[in-house]
Amino acid sequence: MDRVSRYLVVSERSYTDTTGVGVRLAYATRTARITAVDHATARALEAGDAAAVPDAWRATLRAAEVLVPDGEDELSAVLDRNRRASGDRSSPHIALLPTSYCNMGCAYCGQEHTRGGLTRNHRDQVRDRVLRAIAAPATRSIRLDWFGAEPMMGYAVIRDLAPRFVRAAAERGITYSSVLVTNGSLLTGQKIGVLVRECGVTHFEITVDGPPETHDEHRPLKSGQGSFWKIVRTVRDALDVPENQAAHFTFRTNVDTHNQDDVPRYIALMAEIGFARPNVSFSVLPVHAWGNDVSDIEVSKQNFADREREWLALMQRHDLNAQLLPTTAKKVVCPATTLSSEIISSTGNIFACSEHPLVPEAERDLPLVHLDDVGTSVLRPAGPFDAWNDEIEQGGSWCRGCVFLPTCGGSCPKAWHEGHPPCPSYKFNVQDRLDLLASRCGLNPVGAEGAGAVR
């Protein structure tokens, strides 16, 4: 016997294809899969009436986990799946801070930056720890991220360590991926080539907070100079280099009350510059507390979601890539929820949470262990968020009853612990995103067919 999953969103709107056939979209958040179904099937799903689902649809909807076994406890099934993923030791994820300094002075940043390179002892300890993770018998893939402060201030450290990690992974035949999270101002075409070719960087995440004058005011260089044109011209030129086309470039925009009105102009400009490329994507996210108080400039979740509709539609009109809805379930919400992931600060402290390094109070009170004392274990010590799935099950957040739990995973345990629910914006504008997805697939809206059930 089947029943309709509780983790299902059905589009309010009906759409037609070029033949005139009417459909609605069913988004199964357990699998993050979207299925276009006929009106009768959509109404049965909205009503939670599995018996009324036509037989011809059952196999497809079971595969998408729109229909699930009648006796299954879905919350337990999702959380148990997440627990298994968090307990998996085959894919360690390590983020490294190669420096404590940043050349920008962003007002919304909660980190404290100081000059000074890593000591040789620190660098050796980091190298040995990563190599142990690569060599561990259980390891089948590894993700190694370069994080900040501004990691390109420690470019020499990356150049020293990363090729060793790439070679070690190749020798063991394991998959290697690497993300560089950067403000982009210190990138050059030559350095991008070296990072891709020799250092194994597969993804660049670059923060640009609006059109030129907005970005330069929002993210000022400590030298007083602007950085917008330096960043975008460097990346734009790098996209034409064949060896860089295997890497992906994401432009992230942090939005607060100061720059929210400038996002449409930024989107149009980035399209004009030529960033409608398969390996370029855009992400617009609200500024949030990072060990600091941003309440005076923070955009409310509903206001952000309302404005985001326009931004996503504009990106789509300009053929700029942006994720409209998650396409995979989030089984491990973040490094903080699994012992096989960690962040190693430039101070030598090891953390579970990426928002702890270089935040003075966290560096003082919240390190799990220091490199000097970690020993030879490839797993980090237990952290404050390792039991996050148990917290959800016990009602520690409203995630327990949320339709988006499988794709969101609770988003950020730290934010929940601090009393700031971190619900993703798609929770507040999912119907608009479904409309955009339908348009992307060549479907035309024809009106509201049903209630758009969020079960």
C-alpha positions as CSV (number, residue, x, y, z in Angstrom):
1,M,0.0,0.0,0.0
2,D,1.2,3.5,-0.9
3,R,0.6,6.9,0.7
4,V,1.4,10.4,-0.4
5,S,4.7,11.6,1.1
6,R,4.6,14.4,3.6
7,Y,7.7,15.8,1.8
8,L,5.9,17.1,-1.3
9,V,5.1,20.5,-2.8
10,V,2.7,20.7,-5.7
11,S,2.6,23.8,-8.0
12,E,-0.4,26.1,-7.6
13,R,-0.2,26.9,-11.2
14,S,-1.0,24.7,-14.2
15,Y,1.2,24.8,-17.3
16,T,0.9,23.6,-20.9
17,D,3.5,22.4,-23.3
18,T,3.5,23.1,-27.1
19,T,0.9,20.4,-27.6
20,G,-1.5,22.1,-25.2
21,V,-1.4,19.3,-22.6
22,G,-1.9,20.7,-19.1
23,V,0.4,19.6,-16.3
24,R,1.4,20.7,-12.8
25,L,4.7,20.2,-11.1
26,A,5.3,17.9,-8.1
27,Y,8.5,18.6,-6.2
28,A,9.5,15.7,-4.0
29,T,11.9,17.0,-1.4
30,R,13.0,13.5,-0.2
31,T,14.7,13.1,-3.6
32,A,14.8,16.7,-4.8
33,R,13.1,15.5,-8.0
34,I,10.4,17.4,-9.9
35,T,7.8,15.5,-11.9
36,A,5.2,17.0,-14.3
37,V,1.9,15.3,-13.6
38,D,-1.6,15.6,-15.1
39,H,-4.3,17.5,-13.3
40,A,-6.1,14.5,-11.9
41,T,-2.9,13.1,-10.4
42,A,-2.0,16.5,-9.0
43,R,-5.4,16.8,-7.3
44,A,-5.0,13.3,-5.8
45,L,-1.5,14.2,-4.5
46,E,-2.8,17.5,-3.0
47,A,-5.6,15.6,-1.3
48,G,-3.2,13.0,0.1
49,D,-5.3,10.3,-1.7
50,A,-2.8,7.7,-2.9
51,A,-5.6,5.4,-3.9
52,A,-6.8,8.0,-6.5
53,V,-3.4,8.2,-8.2
54,P,-3.7,6.5,-11.6
55,D,-1.8,3.2,-11.9
56,A,0.2,4.5,-14.8
57,W,1.8,7.0,-12.5
58,R,2.7,4.8,-9.6
59,A,6.1,3.5,-10.6
60,T,7.3,7.0,-11.5
61,L,6.0,8.5,-8.3
62,R,7.4,5.7,-6.1
63,A,10.8,6.2,-7.7
64,A,10.7,9.9,-6.9
65,E,9.4,9.1,-3.3
66,V,6.2,11.1,-3.9
67,L,4.5,7.8,-3.0
68,V,6.0,6.0,-0.1
69,P,5.1,2.8,1.9
70,D,2.0,3.3,4.0
71,G,3.6,2.3,7.3
72,E,6.8,4.2,6.9
73,D,7.8,6.8,9.5
74,E,9.1,9.4,7.0
75,L,10.8,11.6,9.6
76,S,12.8,8.7,10.9
77,A,13.6,7.5,7.4
78,V,15.0,10.9,6.4
79,L,17.0,11.4,9.7
80,D,18.4,7.9,9.6
81,R,19.6,8.5,6.0
82,N,21.2,11.7,7.2
83,R,22.8,9.9,10.2
84,R,24.3,7.2,7.9
85,A,25.7,9.9,5.6
86,S,27.2,11.8,8.6
87,G,28.8,8.6,9.8
88,D,30.3,7.8,6.4
89,R,34.1,8.0,6.5
90,S,34.8,7.6,2.8
91,S,34.7,11.3,1.8
92,P,36.6,13.6,4.2
93,H,36.1,17.3,3.8
94,I,38.8,19.6,5.1
95,A,38.9,23.4,4.9
96,L,42.2,25.2,5.4
97,L,42.9,28.8,6.3
98,P,46.3,29.6,4.8
99,T,46.5,33.0,6.4
100,S,44.8,35.1,9.2
101,Y,44.7,38.3,7.1
102,C,42.2,39.8,4.6
103,N,42.9,42.8,2.3
104,M,39.2,43.8,2.6
105,G,37.3,45.5,5.4
106,C,33.7,44.5,4.9
107,A,31.5,46.0,7.6
108,Y,29.3,42.8,7.9
109,C,32.3,40.5,8.5
110,G,32.7,39.1,12.1
111,Q,36.2,37.9,11.8
112,E,39.3,39.6,13.2
113,H,42.2,39.7,10.7
114,T,45.9,39.9,11.6
115,R,49.0,39.9,9.5
116,G,51.6,37.1,9.6
117,G,52.2,33.9,7.7
118,L,52.0,30.4,9.0
119,T,55.0,29.0,10.8
120,R,56.8,26.1,9.2
121,N,55.7,23.8,12.0
122,H,52.1,24.7,11.4
123,R,52.4,24.1,7.7
124,D,54.0,20.7,8.3
125,Q,51.3,19.7,10.7
126,V,48.5,20.7,8.3
127,R,50.2,18.8,5.5
128,D,50.6,15.7,7.5
129,R,47.0,15.8,8.7
130,V,45.6,16.1,5.2
131,L,47.9,13.4,3.9
132,R,46.7,11.0,6.7
133,A,43.1,11.6,5.6
134,I,44.0,10.9,2.0
135,A,45.9,7.7,3.0
136,A,43.1,6.4,5.3
137,P,41.8,3.0,4.0
138,A,38.2,4.2,4.1
139,T,38.8,7.3,1.9
140,R,37.4,7.1,-1.6
141,S,37.3,10.9,-2.3
142,I,38.4,14.0,-0.6
143,R,37.4,17.6,-0.8
144,L,40.0,20.2,0.2
145,D,38.8,23.8,0.5
146,W,40.8,27.0,0.8
147,F,39.0,29.5,3.1
148,G,39.6,32.7,4.8
149,A,40.2,35.5,6.0
150,E,41.4,35.8,2.3
151,P,43.1,32.6,1.2
152,M,44.8,34.3,-1.7
153,M,46.9,36.3,0.9
154,G,48.3,32.9,1.6
155,Y,48.8,31.9,-2.1
156,A,52.4,30.7,-1.4
157,V,51.0,28.3,1.1
158,I,48.5,27.0,-1.4
159,R,51.2,26.6,-4.0
160,D,53.3,24.7,-1.5
161,L,50.7,22.3,-0.1
162,A,48.0,21.7,-2.7
163,P,50.2,20.0,-5.3
164,R,51.3,17.5,-2.7
165,F,47.6,16.7,-1.9
166,V,46.7,16.3,-5.5
167,R,49.6,13.9,-6.1
168,A,48.8,11.9,-3.0
169,A,45.2,11.5,-4.1
170,A,46.2,10.5,-7.6
171,E,48.6,7.9,-6.3
172,R,45.8,6.4,-4.3
173,G,43.3,6.6,-7.1
174,I,40.8,8.7,-5.1
175,T,38.7,11.6,-6.4
176,Y,40.0,15.0,-5.5
177,S,38.0,18.2,-5.5
178,S,38.8,21.7,-4.1
179,V,36.9,24.9,-3.6
180,L,38.6,28.3,-3.2
181,V,36.4,30.8,-1.4
182,T,37.9,34.2,-2.2
183,N,37.1,37.9,-2.6
184,G,38.7,37.7,-6.0
185,S,40.8,40.8,-5.8
186,L,44.1,39.0,-5.8
187,L,43.3,36.6,-8.6
188,T,45.2,37.0,-11.9
189,G,44.9,34.9,-15.0
190,Q,48.2,33.3,-14.3
191,K,47.2,32.4,-10.8
192,I,43.9,31.0,-11.8
193,G,45.7,28.7,-14.3
194,V,48.1,27.5,-11.6
195,L,45.3,26.9,-9.2
196,V,43.4,24.8,-11.7
197,R,46.3,23.0,-13.3
198,E,48.6,22.4,-10.3
199,C,46.6,22.9,-7.2
200,G,43.5,20.9,-8.0
201,V,41.0,23.8,-7.6
202,T,37.7,22.7,-9.2
203,H,35.5,25.5,-8.0
204,F,36.0,29.2,-7.3
205,E,33.5,31.0,-5.1
206,I,34.0,34.7,-5.6
207,T,32.1,37.4,-3.7
208,V,30.8,40.5,-5.6
209,D,28.2,42.6,-3.9
210,G,26.7,44.6,-6.7
211,P,27.6,46.9,-9.6
212,P,31.0,48.7,-9.4
213,E,30.3,51.6,-7.0
214,T,28.1,49.5,-4.8
215,H,30.6,46.6,-4.5
216,D,33.5,48.9,-3.9
217,E,31.7,50.6,-1.1
218,H,30.2,47.4,0.4
219,R,33.5,45.5,0.2
220,P,36.2,48.1,0.5
221,L,39.8,47.2,0.1
222,K,41.9,48.3,3.0
223,S,44.1,50.2,0.5
224,G,41.2,52.4,-0.4
225,Q,41.1,51.2,-4.0
226,G,38.1,49.6,-5.7
227,S,38.1,45.9,-6.8
228,F,35.0,45.3,-8.9
229,W,36.5,45.7,-12.4
230,K,39.7,43.9,-11.4
231,I,37.7,40.9,-10.2
232,V,35.2,40.6,-13.1
233,R,37.7,41.3,-15.9
234,T,40.2,38.7,-14.5
235,V,37.5,36.0,-14.3
236,R,36.0,37.0,-17.6
237,D,39.3,36.6,-19.4
238,A,40.1,33.4,-17.6
239,L,36.9,31.8,-18.9
240,D,38.3,32.0,-22.4
241,V,41.3,29.9,-21.5
242,P,40.6,26.2,-22.4
243,E,42.3,24.7,-19.4
244,N,40.0,26.7,-17.1
245,Q,36.8,25.5,-18.6
246,A,36.7,22.4,-16.4
247,A,36.5,24.6,-13.3
248,H,33.3,26.2,-12.1
249,F,33.0,29.8,-11.0
250,T,30.3,31.0,-8.7
251,F,29.6,34.7,-8.0
252,R,28.2,35.1,-4.6
253,T,26.4,38.4,-3.6
254,N,25.8,39.1,0.1
255,V,22.7,41.3,0.4
256,D,21.7,43.7,3.2
257,T,19.7,46.9,3.4
258,H,22.5,48.9,1.7
259,N,22.8,47.1,-1.6
260,Q,19.5,45.2,-2.1
261,D,18.2,47.9,-4.5
262,D,21.3,47.5,-6.7
263,V,21.0,43.8,-7.4
264,P,19.0,44.1,-10.7
265,R,21.5,46.5,-12.1
266,Y,24.3,44.1,-11.1
267,I,22.6,41.2,-12.8
268,A,22.2,43.1,-16.0
269,L,25.8,44.2,-16.0
270,M,27.2,40.7,-15.4
271,A,25.1,39.4,-18.3
272,E,26.4,42.3,-20.5
273,I,30.0,41.5,-19.5
274,G,29.5,37.9,-20.7
275,F,29.0,35.6,-17.8
276,A,26.2,33.6,-19.3
277,R,28.4,30.5,-19.4
278,P,27.8,26.9,-18.6
279,N,30.6,26.9,-15.9
280,V,29.5,30.2,-14.2
281,S,26.6,30.5,-11.7
282,F,25.2,33.1,-9.4
283,S,24.2,33.0,-5.8
284,V,22.4,35.8,-3.9
285,L,22.3,35.4,-0.1
286,P,21.2,37.5,2.8
287,V,23.9,38.8,5.1
288,H,23.7,37.0,8.5
289,A,25.4,37.2,11.8
290,W,28.9,35.7,11.8
291,G,30.0,36.2,15.4
292,N,28.8,39.8,15.1
293,D,25.5,41.8,15.2
294,V,24.1,42.6,11.8
295,S,20.5,43.3,13.0
296,D,20.7,46.9,11.8
297,I,21.4,45.9,8.2
298,E,19.8,42.5,7.9
299,V,17.0,42.0,5.4
300,S,14.0,40.1,6.8
301,K,13.5,36.6,5.4
302,Q,10.1,37.3,3.7
303,N,11.3,40.6,2.3
304,F,14.4,38.9,0.9
305,A,12.3,36.1,-0.6
306,D,9.9,38.6,-2.2
307,R,12.8,40.6,-3.8
308,E,14.6,37.4,-4.8
309,R,11.7,36.5,-7.1
310,E,12.6,39.4,-9.3
311,W,16.3,38.7,-9.2
312,L,15.9,35.0,-10.1
313,A,13.6,35.9,-13.0
314,L,16.0,38.5,-14.2
315,M,18.9,36.1,-14.2
316,Q,16.8,33.6,-16.1
317,R,15.9,36.3,-18.7
318,H,19.7,37.0,-19.1
319,D,20.6,33.3,-19.3
320,L,22.6,33.5,-16.1
321,N,22.8,30.2,-14.2
322,A,21.3,30.1,-10.7
323,Q,19.9,27.2,-8.7
324,L,16.1,27.6,-8.5
325,L,15.5,24.6,-6.2
326,P,17.9,22.0,-4.7
327,T,18.5,19.1,-7.0
328,T,19.9,16.7,-4.4
329,A,18.8,15.9,-0.9
330,K,21.1,17.4,1.8
331,K,22.1,14.4,3.8
332,V,25.0,16.1,5.5
333,V,24.0,19.7,6.3
334,C,27.5,21.0,6.8
335,P,30.9,20.0,8.1
336,A,29.7,20.7,11.7
337,T,27.6,17.5,11.6
338,T,30.1,14.9,10.7
339,L,33.4,13.8,12.3
340,S,35.0,13.3,8.8
341,S,34.9,17.1,8.1
342,E,36.8,19.9,9.8
343,I,38.1,23.4,9.5
344,I,41.7,24.1,10.4
345,S,42.2,27.7,11.3
346,S,45.5,29.6,10.7
347,T,45.8,29.7,14.4
348,G,46.2,25.9,14.5
349,N,42.8,25.4,16.1
350,I,40.5,22.8,14.6
351,F,36.8,23.5,14.4
352,A,33.7,21.8,13.2
353,C,31.9,25.0,12.1
354,S,33.3,27.2,9.3
355,E,32.0,30.4,11.1
356,H,34.3,29.9,14.1
357,P,37.8,30.5,12.8
358,L,39.2,34.0,13.4
359,V,36.1,35.1,15.4
360,P,37.8,36.1,18.7
361,E,35.3,34.6,21.1
362,A,35.1,31.3,19.1
363,E,38.9,31.1,18.7
364,R,39.2,31.4,22.5
365,D,36.3,29.2,23.7
366,L,35.2,26.8,20.9
367,P,38.1,25.0,19.3
368,L,37.8,21.2,19.4
369,V,41.5,20.7,19.6
370,H,44.8,22.3,18.5
371,L,47.0,20.8,15.8
372,D,49.6,20.3,18.5
373,D,47.3,17.9,20.4
374,V,45.2,16.2,17.7
375,G,47.4,13.1,17.4
376,T,47.2,10.8,14.4
377,S,43.4,10.1,14.3
378,V,41.9,11.1,10.9
379,L,38.7,12.0,12.6
380,R,38.2,15.3,14.4
381,P,37.1,15.3,18.0
382,A,33.3,15.4,18.8
383,G,31.8,18.9,18.2
384,P,28.7,20.7,19.5
385,F,26.6,19.9,16.4
386,D,27.3,16.2,15.8
387,A,24.0,15.2,17.2
388,W,22.1,17.6,15.0
389,N,19.8,15.0,13.5
390,D,18.9,13.8,17.0
391,E,18.0,17.4,18.0
392,I,15.7,17.7,15.0
393,E,14.0,14.4,15.9
394,Q,13.5,15.6,19.5
395,G,11.9,18.9,18.4
396,G,14.9,21.2,18.9
397,S,13.8,23.2,15.8
398,W,10.7,23.3,13.7
399,C,12.6,21.4,11.0
400,R,10.9,18.3,12.4
401,G,7.6,19.3,10.8
402,C,9.0,21.1,7.7
403,V,8.4,19.9,4.2
404,F,11.8,21.0,3.2
405,L,13.8,19.1,5.8
406,P,15.3,16.6,3.3
407,T,16.7,19.4,1.0
408,C,17.7,21.8,3.7
409,G,18.8,19.5,6.5
410,G,18.2,22.3,9.0
411,S,20.5,24.7,7.2
412,C,22.7,25.8,10.0
413,P,22.8,24.2,13.5
414,K,24.8,27.1,14.8
415,A,22.2,29.6,13.8
416,W,19.4,27.6,15.5
417,H,21.5,27.4,18.7
418,E,21.8,31.1,18.6
419,G,18.1,31.7,18.2
420,H,18.2,32.7,14.5
421,P,16.2,30.3,12.4
422,P,18.2,29.9,9.1
423,C,15.4,28.7,6.9
424,P,16.3,29.0,3.2
425,S,14.6,31.6,1.0
426,Y,13.0,29.0,-1.2
427,K,10.7,28.1,1.7
428,F,9.1,31.5,1.2
429,N,9.0,31.7,-2.6
430,V,8.8,28.1,-3.8
431,Q,5.8,28.7,-6.0
432,D,7.7,31.5,-7.9
433,R,10.6,29.2,-8.3
434,L,8.4,26.4,-9.7
435,D,7.0,28.9,-12.2
436,L,10.6,29.7,-13.3
437,L,11.5,26.1,-13.6
438,A,8.4,25.4,-15.7
439,S,9.4,28.3,-18.0
440,R,13.0,26.9,-18.2
441,C,11.5,23.7,-19.4
442,G,9.4,25.3,-22.1
443,L,6.1,25.1,-20.2
444,N,3.7,28.1,-20.3
445,P,1.5,29.1,-17.3
446,V,-2.2,28.9,-17.7
447,G,-3.5,29.8,-14.3
448,A,-4.0,28.5,-10.8
449,E,-5.3,24.9,-10.9
450,G,-5.1,24.1,-7.2
451,A,-4.1,25.1,-3.7
452,G,-0.4,24.4,-4.3
453,A,-0.2,22.0,-1.4
454,V,2.8,22.0,0.9
455,R,2.2,18.8,2.8
